[in-house]
């Protein structure tokens, strides 16, 4: 449904310096899927979305929607935003305060001079989809934050776009409402089967909603894959650090393990077995990424590889879980355990790290320097 190839977008800042907002961006989104551009502020995700919408004119590349080329630097094609047939919801919902819910949703159709009967049918249908049909006559300013978000979505959907673009649509909502709206958005997207490109800096949002995620940094895509792939198999330190919480442990490669794709790593915790996403050489500096939930704690010594004895340094009760900080030798690691584990601070405890969940990444920056 959407194909973006070698997209480059740049502009001049106030000092006349070139800012490369998006560089060599390429990805494809199949029909009916939700694709997320995820990354920190200034990484180029919104610039990429605006380039798809036609609100930014890239320097080079090609964008195709449903087999129709809407931008191509090579062929001199640039279809204006109003002729691309796309729906877009911005971070600020841009609700018309002087209009009712019905009139807000109907506005795009009235601009295009659709017939009154067609407008009534389409608006009624879309308000029913977003559960605002009973509020059709209410003033838009009297809606809650979540209702305004759904109204902005209805206004985008009423045009029956081939592609829906969402630019951080939940960022203005409080934490509980944002969590509830994730389920609403996921249900709507699945029920309607509409192809969607979603922009966010919120990792939890991206993991919960997406069929595929492109993690961006410095105008480039660092990794593209399913939510589980980018979480469990990060390609580099940036992705591992940006997506969720992780323990970074320095080490170097002792050699290959007998099991393909695994290595023996000499680390701050001791020697352990770890999986690598790319081939590593003996003696090469690495950083191990280990998620807190993948560090198993027990008071009795467990069986298997990567078992160490440590001491409970600190712990925080979170209700559904307990975060432990365990010191193994000179190194402290964070682990998330079930509340049934009640080992007191200062007491010994065993740590086990599943080799499958222990990811060895090539060290970069300070991690790559000799100690």
C-alpha positions as CSV (number, residue, x, y, z in Angstrom):
1,X,0.0,0.0,0.0
2,X,2.8,2.4,0.9
3,X,6.4,2.3,-0.5
4,X,9.1,4.8,0.5
5,X,12.4,4.5,-1.3
6,X,15.7,6.4,-0.5
7,X,13.8,9.4,0.9
8,X,16.1,12.4,1.8
9,X,14.7,15.6,3.3
10,X,16.8,18.5,4.4
11,X,16.5,22.2,5.2
12,X,18.6,25.2,6.3
13,X,18.5,26.3,10.0
14,X,18.6,29.9,11.2
15,X,22.4,30.0,10.8
16,X,22.2,28.8,7.2
17,X,23.5,25.3,8.0
18,X,22.1,22.3,6.2
19,X,20.0,20.0,8.5
20,X,19.6,16.5,7.1
21,X,16.2,15.6,8.8
22,X,15.7,12.3,6.9
23,X,18.4,10.4,5.1
24,X,18.0,7.3,2.9
25,X,14.7,6.3,4.4
26,X,13.2,3.2,2.8
27,X,10.3,1.0,4.0
28,X,7.1,-0.7,2.8
29,X,3.8,-1.0,4.5
30,X,1.4,-3.8,3.4
31,X,-2.3,-3.2,3.1
32,X,-4.2,-3.1,6.4
33,X,-1.1,-2.9,8.6
34,X,-0.1,-0.3,11.2
35,X,3.5,0.8,10.8
36,X,5.2,3.0,13.4
37,X,8.1,5.5,13.0
38,X,9.6,5.5,16.5
39,X,12.4,7.7,17.9
40,X,13.4,10.6,20.1
41,X,12.7,14.3,19.3
42,X,14.6,15.5,16.2
43,X,15.2,12.0,14.8
44,X,13.3,12.7,11.5
45,X,10.1,10.7,12.1
46,X,7.7,13.6,11.8
47,X,9.6,15.0,8.8
48,X,9.2,11.6,7.1
49,X,5.4,11.5,7.9
50,X,5.0,15.1,6.6
51,X,6.9,14.1,3.4
52,X,4.4,11.3,2.8
53,X,1.5,13.7,3.4
54,X,3.0,16.3,1.0
55,X,3.5,18.9,3.7
56,X,7.3,18.7,3.2
57,X,9.0,18.5,-0.2
58,X,12.0,16.0,0.0
59,X,15.2,16.5,-1.9
60,X,15.2,13.0,-3.4
61,X,13.6,9.6,-3.3
62,X,10.2,8.2,-4.2
63,X,6.9,7.7,-2.5
64,X,4.1,5.4,-3.8
65,X,0.6,4.9,-2.4
66,X,-1.5,2.0,-3.7
67,X,0.7,1.8,-6.8
68,X,0.3,5.6,-7.6
69,X,3.5,7.6,-7.5
70,X,2.8,10.7,-5.4
71,X,6.5,11.9,-5.2
72,X,9.5,11.1,-7.4
73,X,12.6,13.3,-7.6
74,X,13.8,11.3,-10.6
75,X,10.6,11.9,-12.6
76,X,9.8,15.3,-11.3
77,X,6.5,14.2,-9.6
78,X,5.0,16.0,-6.7
79,X,1.3,15.5,-6.0
80,X,-0.1,18.4,-3.8
81,X,-1.4,17.3,-0.3
82,X,-5.0,17.9,-1.2
83,X,-4.8,15.5,-4.1
84,X,-3.1,12.6,-2.4
85,X,-6.3,11.3,-0.8
86,X,-4.6,10.7,2.6
87,X,-6.1,11.2,6.1
88,X,-4.0,12.8,8.8
89,X,-4.4,13.4,12.5
90,X,-2.0,15.9,14.1
91,X,-0.6,16.1,17.6
92,X,-3.0,19.1,18.2
93,X,-6.4,17.9,17.1
94,X,-7.3,21.2,15.4
95,X,-11.0,20.8,16.3
96,X,-13.2,23.7,15.1
97,X,-14.5,25.2,18.4
98,X,-17.6,26.9,16.8
99,X,-18.9,23.7,15.2
100,X,-20.7,20.7,16.6
101,X,-19.2,17.2,16.6
102,X,-21.3,16.4,13.5
103,X,-20.2,19.5,11.6
104,X,-16.5,19.0,12.5
105,X,-16.6,15.5,11.0
106,X,-18.5,16.7,8.0
107,X,-16.2,19.6,7.3
108,X,-13.9,17.8,4.8
109,X,-16.9,16.6,2.8
110,X,-18.5,20.0,2.7
111,X,-15.3,21.5,1.4
112,X,-15.4,19.0,-1.4
113,X,-19.0,19.8,-2.1
114,X,-20.4,16.4,-1.5
115,X,-24.2,15.8,-1.6
116,X,-26.0,16.4,1.7
117,X,-27.4,12.9,1.7
118,X,-23.9,11.4,1.2
119,X,-22.5,13.7,3.9
120,X,-25.2,12.6,6.4
121,X,-24.6,8.9,5.7
122,X,-20.8,9.0,5.9
123,X,-20.6,11.2,9.0
124,X,-23.2,9.0,10.8
125,X,-21.3,5.9,9.9
126,X,-17.9,7.2,11.0
127,X,-19.2,8.7,14.3
128,X,-20.7,5.3,15.1
129,X,-17.3,3.7,14.4
130,X,-15.5,6.0,16.9
131,X,-18.4,5.8,19.4
132,X,-19.4,9.5,19.1
133,X,-22.8,9.0,17.5
134,X,-24.7,10.0,20.6
135,X,-22.7,13.2,20.9
136,X,-23.3,14.4,17.3
137,X,-25.0,17.6,18.3
138,X,-22.6,18.5,21.2
139,X,-20.3,21.5,20.9
140,X,-16.8,20.2,20.2
141,X,-15.3,22.3,23.0
142,X,-17.4,20.3,25.5
143,X,-15.8,17.0,24.7
144,X,-13.2,15.4,26.9
145,X,-9.6,14.9,25.6
146,X,-10.2,11.3,24.6
147,X,-13.4,12.3,22.8
148,X,-11.6,15.1,20.9
149,X,-9.0,12.6,19.8
150,X,-11.7,10.3,18.5
151,X,-13.4,13.3,16.7
152,X,-10.1,14.2,15.0
153,X,-9.8,10.5,13.9
154,X,-13.4,10.6,12.6
155,X,-12.7,13.7,10.5
156,X,-9.7,11.9,8.9
157,X,-11.7,8.7,8.4
158,X,-14.7,10.3,6.8
159,X,-12.8,10.8,3.5
160,X,-12.2,7.1,3.4
161,X,-8.5,7.6,2.8
162,X,-6.2,5.0,1.2
163,X,-3.7,5.7,4.0
164,X,-4.1,7.2,7.5
165,X,-1.2,9.2,8.9
166,X,-1.1,9.8,12.7
167,X,1.4,12.2,14.3
168,X,1.7,11.6,18.0
169,X,-2.2,11.6,18.4
170,X,-2.1,10.5,22.0
171,X,0.6,12.7,23.4
172,X,-1.8,15.3,24.9
173,X,-3.8,12.7,26.9
174,X,-3.1,11.8,30.5
175,X,-1.4,8.4,31.2
176,X,-4.6,6.4,32.0
177,X,-6.6,7.8,29.1
178,X,-3.6,7.3,26.7
179,X,-3.4,3.6,27.7
180,X,-7.2,3.2,27.1
181,X,-7.0,5.0,23.7
182,X,-4.3,2.5,22.6
183,X,-6.8,-0.3,22.8
184,X,-9.4,1.9,21.0
185,X,-7.0,2.8,18.2
186,X,-5.9,-0.9,17.8
187,X,-9.5,-2.0,17.6
188,X,-10.4,0.7,15.1
189,X,-7.4,0.0,12.9
190,X,-8.1,-3.8,13.0
191,X,-11.8,-3.5,12.4
192,X,-11.5,-1.0,9.5
193,X,-8.4,-2.6,8.0
194,X,-7.0,0.8,7.1
195,X,-3.3,1.1,6.4
196,X,-1.8,3.4,8.9
197,X,1.6,5.1,9.5
198,X,2.0,6.2,13.2
199,X,4.6,8.5,14.6
200,X,5.5,8.4,18.3
201,X,8.4,8.8,20.7
202,X,6.6,6.5,23.2
203,X,8.1,3.0,23.1
204,X,5.1,1.4,24.9
205,X,2.7,2.9,22.4
206,X,4.8,1.6,19.5
207,X,5.1,-1.9,21.0
208,X,1.4,-2.1,21.8
209,X,0.0,-0.9,18.5
210,X,2.3,-1.8,15.7
211,X,2.6,-4.6,13.2
212,X,6.1,-3.3,12.3
213,X,8.4,-0.6,13.8
214,X,11.1,1.6,12.3
215,X,13.4,2.9,15.1
216,X,14.9,6.2,13.9
217,X,17.9,8.2,15.2
218,X,19.7,11.1,13.6
219,X,17.5,11.1,10.4
220,X,18.2,7.4,9.7
221,X,16.4,4.1,10.4
222,X,18.5,2.1,12.9
223,X,16.3,-1.0,12.8
224,X,13.1,-2.2,11.1
225,X,11.2,-5.2,12.3
226,X,8.2,-6.5,14.4
227,X,7.8,-5.2,17.9
228,X,9.1,-8.5,19.3
229,X,12.2,-8.4,17.0
230,X,13.2,-4.8,17.9
231,X,12.7,-5.5,21.6
232,X,14.2,-9.0,21.9
233,X,16.9,-8.7,19.1
234,X,18.1,-5.1,19.0
235,X,20.8,-4.5,16.4
236,X,22.8,-2.0,18.3
237,X,23.1,-0.1,21.6
238,X,20.8,2.7,20.6
239,X,17.9,0.4,19.8
240,X,18.5,-1.6,23.0
241,X,18.6,1.5,25.1
242,X,15.7,3.3,23.5
243,X,13.2,0.4,23.5
244,X,12.3,-0.4,27.1
245,X,14.8,-0.8,30.0
246,X,17.9,-2.9,29.8
247,X,21.2,-3.7,31.7
248,X,24.3,-3.0,29.7
249,X,27.2,-5.2,30.7
250,X,30.7,-4.7,29.2
251,X,32.8,-7.7,28.0
252,X,34.9,-9.2,25.3
253,X,34.5,-12.3,23.1
254,X,36.3,-15.4,24.5
255,X,35.3,-17.5,21.5
256,X,32.5,-19.1,19.7
257,X,30.1,-21.5,21.5
258,X,29.4,-25.0,20.3
259,X,25.8,-23.8,19.5
260,X,25.6,-21.7,16.3
261,X,25.1,-18.0,16.9
262,X,26.2,-18.1,20.5
263,X,29.5,-16.9,22.0
264,X,31.5,-17.2,25.2
265,X,31.8,-13.7,26.7
266,X,34.2,-12.6,29.4
267,X,32.1,-10.0,31.3
268,X,31.9,-7.9,34.4
269,X,29.6,-10.7,35.8
270,X,32.0,-13.5,34.9
271,X,32.1,-15.7,31.8
272,X,28.7,-16.3,30.2
273,X,27.0,-17.6,27.1
274,X,25.3,-15.0,24.9
275,X,23.6,-14.8,21.5
276,X,24.8,-12.3,18.9
277,X,22.9,-10.7,16.0
278,X,26.0,-10.5,13.9
279,X,29.3,-12.5,13.7
280,X,31.9,-11.6,16.4
281,X,35.7,-12.1,16.5
282,X,37.7,-13.5,19.4
283,X,38.8,-10.6,21.7
284,X,36.3,-8.2,20.2
285,X,34.8,-5.7,22.7
286,X,31.0,-6.2,23.2
287,X,28.2,-4.8,25.3
288,X,25.6,-7.3,26.6
289,X,22.0,-6.1,26.6
290,X,19.9,-8.0,29.2
291,X,16.3,-7.0,30.0
292,X,15.4,-6.9,33.7
293,X,12.5,-9.4,33.2
294,X,15.0,-11.9,31.6
295,X,17.2,-12.0,34.8
296,X,15.7,-14.8,36.9
297,X,16.2,-14.6,40.7
298,X,15.9,-17.5,43.1
299,X,17.0,-18.3,46.7
300,X,18.1,-21.9,45.7
301,X,20.8,-22.4,43.1
302,X,19.1,-23.0,39.7
303,X,20.3,-25.4,36.9
304,X,21.7,-24.2,33.6
305,X,24.2,-21.8,32.2
306,X,24.9,-18.2,33.3
307,X,24.2,-18.7,37.0
308,X,25.9,-16.3,39.5
309,X,25.5,-15.7,43.2
310,X,24.8,-12.1,44.2
311,X,23.4,-10.0,47.0
312,X,20.2,-8.0,47.1
313,X,21.3,-4.3,47.1
314,X,17.9,-2.6,46.8
315,X,14.3,-3.5,45.9
316,X,11.2,-1.5,45.0
317,X,7.6,-2.9,45.3
318,X,5.5,-2.0,42.3
319,X,2.3,-4.0,43.1
320,X,2.3,-6.5,40.2
321,X,6.1,-6.9,40.3
322,X,9.2,-6.1,42.4
323,X,12.3,-4.4,41.0
324,X,15.4,-5.9,42.5
325,X,18.9,-4.4,42.2
326,X,21.3,-7.3,42.7
327,X,25.1,-6.9,43.2
328,X,27.2,-9.6,41.5
329,X,30.8,-8.9,42.3
330,X,31.4,-5.2,41.6
331,X,28.5,-4.9,39.3
332,X,24.8,-4.2,40.1
333,X,22.1,-5.5,37.7
334,X,18.3,-4.7,37.7
335,X,15.8,-7.6,37.7
336,X,12.0,-7.6,37.7
337,X,10.5,-10.5,39.7
338,X,7.1,-11.7,40.9
339,X,6.0,-10.2,44.3
340,X,6.1,-13.7,45.8
341,X,9.9,-13.3,45.9
342,X,10.6,-11.6,49.3
343,X,14.4,-12.0,49.7
344,X,15.5,-9.1,52.1
345,X,18.0,-6.5,51.2
346,X,21.6,-7.6,52.1
347,X,20.7,-11.3,51.7
348,X,22.3,-13.7,49.1
349,X,20.4,-14.6,46.0
350,X,21.1,-16.5,42.8
351,X,20.9,-14.9,39.3
352,X,20.3,-16.8,36.1
353,X,20.4,-15.2,32.7
354,X,18.9,-17.2,29.8
355,X,21.6,-17.3,27.0
356,X,18.8,-16.8,24.4
357,X,17.8,-13.5,26.1
358,X,21.4,-12.3,26.6
359,X,22.3,-10.2,23.4
360,X,25.9,-9.4,22.6
361,X,26.3,-6.2,20.6
362,X,29.4,-4.8,19.1
363,X,30.7,-2.1,21.4
364,X,30.6,1.5,20.2
365,X,31.7,4.9,21.7
366,X,33.0,4.7,25.2
367,X,32.2,1.0,25.5
368,X,34.7,0.2,22.7
369,X,37.6,1.9,24.4
370,X,40.2,-0.2,26.3
371,X,39.8,-0.1,30.1
